[in-house]
Amino acid sequence: MYILFPGRHHLLTAFQFEYIKNLINTGFKNIKNVEGNIISDKQPIDGIIFAVTSANHSGTKRNPIPFYLRAMMVHEFCSEFDVPSYVYGIDDVGILNDFASYTLKQIKHQSEYNINLTPDNTFVVCSTPVLHMYQKLGFTILPAELIDIKTWEYQTNLPWEVVDQIVNNDNGLDDKNLSGTIHHSSRKIWTTYSLYQKVRNILSDPIIGDDGDITASRDYNTYVRQMDEIAEIKYKETSPYIIPGRVGDIGCAVGSWIKQASENPKLRESDFYGIEVARQLFDICNQRKHNGEFSNPNVFFSQKNAVSDLVFEKESMHTIHTSSLTHEIESYGDREDLLRFIKNRCEELISGGVWINRDVIGPENGEREVLMLLNKEDGENEDPYKKCTTKEAFKDYLDRMSTFTRFLRFASDFRKEEHDTISYSIKTFNDKDYISIKLKDATEFMLTKDYTDNWLSEMHERFCFWSLEDWKKELDKAGFQVDENTRAYTNPWIEENRFKNKVQLFDTTLRPLESPYTNALIIARKV
């Protein structure tokens, strides 16, 4: 008989070791299954199969440790058993009701068809609701920590609960409450590879979701396409300020900016480091590297979070580039996260090194009241609060709206979950309805209103939190000197295609105002 032990296996416990050791020593005889029935016959052990799930994930809250380290833990764990042991990585494939069958097929395939696990030759060790999938296939379940399947009562902490205990105390693995809990194989790997601080940073991060993304509502097909389309524009704008040497791109998305930079002959001796926290985008970066899409061979990608900690060694970088990132830190984290991010970048740069930051920008004097005239004739003016059952239907509904009606929907949706909504009133002059609103909130709408394909995601993001002068003050505090080429500007394409004949701004006396700035290029040099 085989023992199949599925799980993410970020840590293995002393209890698990003793439990499996007992299975081997007894040959399963007099062992209770999950229903409480006793197995009466002794049976030979052919091997222990560890199915390490989410093997393609790392650096996320659900899966902070990469597969290769989890596999090393399992290998160390099994070294004291005198039966064969096998480790197979099972990739995450999203929601799959029959994931158990998928796991069994993967093991069969990866073992070159030498291991075919069936209910007749395998017992499954599982103490979580995952066991139901194997029960449906007819497997006998051995409950390990689980005492009662009806109440889900456990006789000891599950491994993931132990991980939580480790990261939620200042002593890490040495906390006295963990004495005798962690198997020495896991303790060895956690200690050797300094996993305590790494896992703690990931699990405590306020911005990143469980699967390593900032927002669960982003359409990555659209996002990737947009990144590639504007890469050349971004690079041309930022390239004059790049200092050759060690060049980092934080929030590198699909590596488009690095791809442009790697083709520049002036940077042929440089090394490029792409940092991306979103798992889907990080995977694409590595695939593009495997495809040979980068001219410079010295291109390296890492999945890290640049908010909670440094991502480069102190005083090691000549250039750091970020684009459309700082507003996400402000939006999904808080002000302290953004200030920490700025401080980290300053620490990573050499003296005289440069941080090139390209992002949206808020207006100066953004708290003042303005009047906004919105076109009512460029679309429909039906129910602005209608609910749609699919994303496609919702996008179509938004696209058919007039600019005026889309604003009403915007005002209803914008940062509702964050309790950071906007206030406005409607005032009528000369038979025209004007929106009376703060300038920064009017600008928020003007910059966001056309993202109908990612509307639900964009409604979490605040663009206009700092003006250019605010940025200069904070950079100066952090130890940067702002270059004279730093500027805020209005993108002419956006003004022509998204503002013209749709939105007009006026002061409270109905004097016309210029269009707000849409972007800023901030060149900050470490003093």
N, C-alpha and C positions, 0 to 999 in steps of 0.2 A: 504493500500500500504506500501511496505517496501522501505527504502532508502538504497541502496548498495553503500558503499564508499570504493572502492579498492585503495590501495597505500601502499608504504613502511612505511609511517607515522612515520618518525623520529622526526617530529615536527608538531604541529597543530597551526594554526594561528587564530588571532582574527577575521579575515575576514571569515574563514571557520565556526567559531562558529556562527556568525551573519547570514551567509547564510543558515545554517541548521536550526537555530532557526526560520528564516522566513519561511522556508518550512513547519515546524511543525505548526507555527501559522496560516498560510494561507491554510494548507491542499493542497498545490501545486497550488491553484487557482491563476490565473494571473501570473504564473511563466513561463518564456521562456525556451524552450528546446534549444539544441545546434544548431538547424537549424533556431532559431529565432521565432518559432511558439509559441503562447501563449496557455497554458493549461487552459481551461475554467471551468472545473468541480472541485469542492472541494471534496477531498477524505480523508478518515480517515488514520492516520499513525499507522501502526502495529508495527513498530520498525525500528531502525537504525542498519544496519549490517556493521561493519568495517572488511574488508578483508585485513589483514596485510600481504603483500607479502614479499617474501624472509625471511620468519620467521625462517628458518634454518641457516641464515647467520648472523654473527656479526663480528666486528673487521675488516671489509673490507672497502674500500673506498666507495663502493656503499651502504654498510649497516654497518655503524660503531657501531650502537646501537643494543644490543640484543633484541629479541622479547619480553621478559618479561617486559622490561622497556617501550617499545613502547606500549604494551598492557596496562600498568599502565597509560600512558599518555592518551590513548583513554578513559579508564574508568573514569579518572578524568574529561576529556573533556565532557563526556556525563552525568555526575552527575547532571547537572543543567537542563537537558531536562526531561520533564514529560512523556516520552514515553520509552518503553523498548529499551535497547541497547545490542548489542552482538559483541563480538570480536573473530575472528577466524584467526588462523595463517595458512598461505598458503605457503608451502615450495617452494623454487626455484627448478625447474626441468629442467633447461637448456632452450634452444630455443624450444618453443612450440607455433606453429601458432595459436592454439585454446586454449590459456591459459585461456581465459574467461570461456570456458566450464569447464575446469579443476577446476577453482576457485569455480564455482557454485556447482560442484559435491562434492568438499571438504566441503563446507558449509553444504550441505545436509547430508553428512556422519557424520561430526563432531557434528551436531545438533541432531543426532539420528533420522534423517529423519523428524524432526519437522518443518524445514524451507526449503522449496523448492522454490527457486526464479525463476520466469518466467517473460517474458515481460508483462504479464497481471497483475502481483501483485507487480512489482518492478520498481522503477526509479533508474538509476545509476548516481551518482555524479562523474564526471570525467572531467578533463581539459587537459589531455595529450593525445597523439596519441593512448594510450591504449583504448580509447573510441571506436575506430573503430572496435575492436573485439566484443564489446558488441552491437554495431550497427548492425553488421552482424547477430547477434542472435535475432534481433528485439526489443532490449531494447530502451526505451526512455532515452536520455542522458541529464542530467542537467549540464550546463557548469561551474558552480562555477566561478573561476577566468577568464575563457576564454571568450573573447569578440567576436572574429571572427575566425571560424574554418578554413577559407580559408587562412588567413594570420597568424594564431596562435598568435594573439595579446592578451595581458592580461591586465586586469585593475589593477592588483596588483602582487607583487612577489609571486611565487609559494613557497611552504614550503621548498623545497630543496635549492632554492635561498636564503632563509632566513638562512638556516644552513650555507651556504657559507659566508653570511654576518657576522654571529656570529664568525666563526673561523678565518676570515680574518681581524679581528681587535683586538687590545690589550685589549679592555674592555669587550669582550665577550658579554654576554646577556645584559650588562648595557650600551652598546653603545647607544648614544642618537638617532642615526638614526633608531634604532629598537624600539623606544618607541611606544607602542600601537600596535605593529605588532604581537608579540608572545602571544598566549593565555596563561593565567596564569597557566593552567594545565600543559602545556609543560615546562613553566618556572620553576614550582615547581619541576618536575622530573629532569630536567637538573641541577638545583641547588642542590637538595638533593643528587644526585648521582655523582656530580662533572663531568658532561659530557663534559663541555667546553674543558678542557685540553685533555681529552681522544680522543674526536672527532677531535680536532685540530691536535693532533699528528698523527692520522691515515690519515687524508686527506692531510697533508703536507709531508707525508713520500715519498721520491723519489724512493724507491726500490720496494714497494709492488704494485701490479696491482689492478685494480678495484675490483676484486673478491677475494682479499686476497692471491694472489699467487705471487711468484717472477717472474715466467716466464709462459706464456700461452702455450708454446710449449712442456711442459714436459708430458711424458707418465707415469701416476701414477701407472699403473699396473706393468710396468717394474721397476719403482723406488722403490716401496714397496718391491717387490721381492728381489731386490738387497740389500736393507737395512737389511732385515732379514737374508740374506745369509751371510753377513759379520759381523753381530752383535757380534758373539762370539769372532771373531778375534779382533775387536775393544775393546771389554770389557777386554779381557785378557791383552792387551797392556796397558790399562789405569788403571786397577783396583789396582795395587800396590800403586797408588798415591792418592786414594780417602780417604778423611778425613771423618769419620762417623759424622752424625749429619743432617744438612739440606743440601741435595744434589740436585743440579739443573742441568738439561740437556736442554740447549738452542738450538733450532733447532732439537728437539727430533724426528722429522720425524714420524714414526709409533710406537715410544716408545720402540724400540728393545733394546737399551742400558740400559734403566731403567729396563726393564724386566730381563735382565741378572743381573743387580746390586741388584734387589729386591730378588734374589734367594741366595745371598751371606749371610751366617749366621753371618758374622762379621758386616753386615750392618742392622741387623734385627731391631735395635732400631732407625734407620734413617728414615727421611721423604724424599720423592722424589717428585720433582717438574719438570714436563715437560712443556717446552714452545715451542709452534709451531705456526707460523704465517699463514702457508698455510691451508686454510679451509679444503681441502680434507683430509690432513694428520691429522689435529686436530680431525676431525670426527672419523677417524679410531682409534686414541688413545683412545677416550672415549668408542668406541665400544669394544675395547679389554679389557678395564677396566670392562665394564659391563659383559663381557664374563668370568671374573675371571681369566685372564691370568697373573696377577701380584701376586707374592707370598706375598708381603708386602701390607697390606690394605691401608697404608698411602702413596698412590700414587695419585698425583693431576695434572691435566692438565689445562693449560690456553692458550688461543689464544692471543698472544701479540707480539709486535714488539720490539726487544731488541736493535735496532739501535738508535731510536729517544729518548728513555727514559730508565729508570731503569725498570726491570721486577720483581726484588726482593727488599725488603726493604734494606736500607743502613746498611752495617755491620751485615747482618743477615745470610749469607751463609758460610758453611764450605767448600763446594766443588762446583765448577761450571765446567761442561763438555760441550765442543762443538766439533763437528766433521764435517768436510767438509762444514763449514759455512762461515768462514772468507773470503775465496776467492769469495764467492757469494756477500758478502757485498761490497768488492772492485769492483767486476764486474758490479753489477747492481746499485750501488750507486756511491760513489767516495771516495777519500782518507780521507776526513774529516769524512765521515760516519764510516769508519773503526777505525779511531782514537777515535771517540766518543764511539764506541762500546767497545774498550779496556778500556777506562776511566770508563765507566759504570760498567764493570765487577769488576774493582778494588774497586769501591765504595760499591759494594754489598757484598764483602767478609769481614769476620772478619779478624782481624790482625792474620797473619799466615795461613789464608785460601788459598786454591789452585785453580787456573784455569788450567784445563787440556784441551789443545787444540790440536786436531789431524786434520791435513789437508795436502793438497798438498804443495809443496815448490818450490821456484825458486833456480837456481844454484848461487853459488858465482861467482862474476865477469861475470855476465850474458850478459854484453854489448859487450864482445869480439867476434870477428868473428870466426866462425868455418866452417868446411866443413862437409856436411851430405850426406852419400851415401845411397840411397834408392833402395830397390829391385824392379826391373821392371818385374821380371819373376813370381811373386807370384799372378798375377791377370791380368785383362784386362787393355789395355792402350788406350781405345777409348776416345771419347769426355769427358773431365773431367768437363765440364760445362753444361751438359745436364740437362734439366728441367723435373721433374717427377710430375705426377698429383696426386699421393697418397703417403702417408707416407710409406706404405709397399713397393711400387715400388722404392721409393727413397732409403730406407734401402738396398733393394736387389741390386740396382745399386752401392751403395757405397761398399757393401760387395764383389762385383765382381771385384772391382778395384785393381790394383797393388798398393803397398805402395807408389811408385813414383807418380802415377796418383792421388791417394787420397791426397797426399800433395798439388798438384796443385789445387784441389778443396778446400782444407783447406785454402790455401793462398788466395783464392778468397772470401771465406765465412767469415773468421775469423774476428769478431768484425767490420764488414762492417758498420752496423747501428750506431755503437759508434764512427766511424771515427778513429779507433785505430788499423788499419791493420798492417801487417808485410811486411817487404821488403826483397827481396832475389834476387840472380842471379844464373845462372847455369854456372858452369865452368867445362871444360873437361880436364881430365888428364889420359893419357894411355888408351884412348878410353872409359873412364867411365865418366858419368855425375854426378857432385857433386853439391849440393845445398850450395851456400855460404850465410850464414845467421848468425844472432846473436845467441849466445848460448841459451839465454832465450827463443827466438822464436823457435829454434829447439826443445827445451824441451817442449814448449807448444804443438807442433805438436805430439811429442812422447807420451805425457800424454793424449792427446785428441783423437787421430786418430781412436781408436777402439770403440768409443761411437756412433756407426752408428744408433742405435735405437732412440737416442735422439740428433742427430746431430745438428738440428736447435737450440735447447736449448743450447747445449754446445758451439756453436759458439759465444755466448754472453759472455762466461766466460773466464777470464784470471787467469791462475793458478800461473804464475811465476812472480808475481809483487815484492815479497820480498824474499830474501835469509834468511837463519837461522840467520846470523849476523845482518841483517836488523831488524828481529823480536826482537832480544835481545836488540838492541838499543832502539826501541820504547817501549818495555815493561819496561825497566829501567826508561825511561822518565815518564811513567804512574804510577810508584810507586811499581813495581813488582821486585822481585829478581828471576832470572831464575835458576831453579834447575839444578844441574850437570848432571842429567839423561836426560835432553833435548837433542834431537838428530835429525839429518836428515839422511835418509837412502834410499836405493833402494830396493823396494819390489822384492824379488827374483822371485816370480811368474810372475810379470809383465816383469821383465828382460828376463825370459825364454820364455814366451808366446807372448809377444808383441814387444820386441826389437830384440831378437836373429833372425838372418837371414832375418831381415827386415830393420833395421836401424843401421848404424855405424857412429860414430862421429870421426872426425880428426881435428887436428889443421891446420893452414894454410900451414904447411910444410908436411902435410899428415902423421903426427905422430898420431897413434890411441889414442883416449881418452876413459876414462871409461864412463860407462852409467851414466846419470845424476841422482840425487836424485829424488825420486818420492813422498816421504812423509816426514812429520816431526811430532814428538811428542814433544810438548812444555809444560813444567811443570813450571808454573809461580806462585810464592808464594807472597802474599801481605806482604809487609814489615811492 
